Amino acid sequence: MHTKKIGLRFLVPFLLAALSFAFAAIPTVSAQQAVSVQKSGTFTGGTPRFVTLNHNVRMSSLARTNSSGMVDTIPYWSDLFNVNGNPYPFQMVGTNPANGSHRTTVPTEIIALKTVFSDGNTLNGADNVKNTVNSPLFENAQYTSGNTQYGDAIQRAEFWHYVKNHQGYHVLLGDPKVLHTVTLTIPAADGQTGISKRTGALIGLIDIDWFDAQIQTLMLQLHISPKTLPIFLTNNVFLYENGDPTQCCVIGYHSAVFSVNGSGRSQIQTYAWGSYTTPGIFSVPIDDINGLSHEIAEWYNDPFIDNVTPYWESPIAPQYGCNNFLEVGDPLVGVAFTVKTDGKKYHPQDEAFFSWFAQQTPSLGIHHQYTYLGTFTSSAAASSCTP
């Protein structure tokens, strides 16, 4: 996937002037695939997207020198793999699964966003907080890799070659602290609503530049610690790119920003946003926590948005083109499975394993699989591409 610069309309104080923003661009879709809100207010479904914000070399360098203790951020480990003699360094959340049965818990906050549009329509993320807290993202369920949370289950399965001998290995999200709901009033120039042609549900569309600026400002105002993971939650709200509502729909993203605090200490704040989605809006199953599950799994595997791999392409998600990011959800958009917690069925996404990107044979994954569900039967080497 190529990246492109985006300019935020509001400067966020804790970003250094030298930092620039970039996110993964999706190849242009056809008129038939485009998602838009027509003049009649009808929302026509199309190809769902997940983007990656804030690729930044300086953040990567800071993260990799954290052994000095001079960067405040979430717990992580670093390593590298080689393909055709080329080294690919990376960082992931928690501890190295090859090093034993260590247990990591990352404190987590949920911030629901009540989005108020200029046409008077409101969509409130607070409506879905209870279901999110009770979902497999935070509650234990049975997986092939153990009885645990979704993100931990995926990570354990991904590195089962090591975890099978270190069953105490876990990387968990802490019981989420639910903060007060925040109201975002969306200017007419930056958002609109429509009715889903498929389901009749009310849909909100917001410009991604405007939205991410609000998120970053909120993290400052709420004094979010860089040692935690804040999760921002909306309800049937999707983002569009380049100021164009037809370049929709982003369902979620995760990101990281660098700053220097008042004491001169460097910090990297990771964060995620996802929209809780009612069933049937898209032609593929992007329901309930699916978008957040995608982003949480990617946060585990690429927390600082700087892990690159050999180029790959996905036969399932061609909208990502020729891509070289270690983003485990992107190759499998629309491949979901059912997990039941608190008496309710949820639909998290299948995720690609590290070995798929690293072109490892056999895979380090459980049953030597390349995704949790076994959707891919060989590594990305079989689908490598030239950008």
Buried (B, 14 or more C-beta within 10 A) or exposed (E): BEBEEBEBEEEBEBBEEEBEBBBBBBEEBEEEEBBBBEEEBEBBBBBBBBBBBBBBEEBBEBBBEBEEEEBBBBBBBBEEBEBEEEEBBBBBBBBBBBEEBBEBBBBBBBBBBBBBBBEEBBBBBBBBBEBBBBBBBBBBBEBBBBEBBBBBBBBBBBBBBBBEEBEEBBBBBEEBEBBEBBEBEBEEEBBBBBBBBBBEBBBBBBBBBBBBBBBBBBBEEBEBBBBBBBBBBBBBBBBBBEBEBBBBBBBBBBBBBBBEEEEEEBBBBBBBBBBBBBBBBBEBBBBBBBBBBBBBBBBBBBBBBBBBBBBBBBEBBEBBBBBBBBBBBBBBBBBBBEBEBEEEEBBBBBBBBBBBBBBBEEBBBBEBBBBBBBBBEEBBBEBBEEE
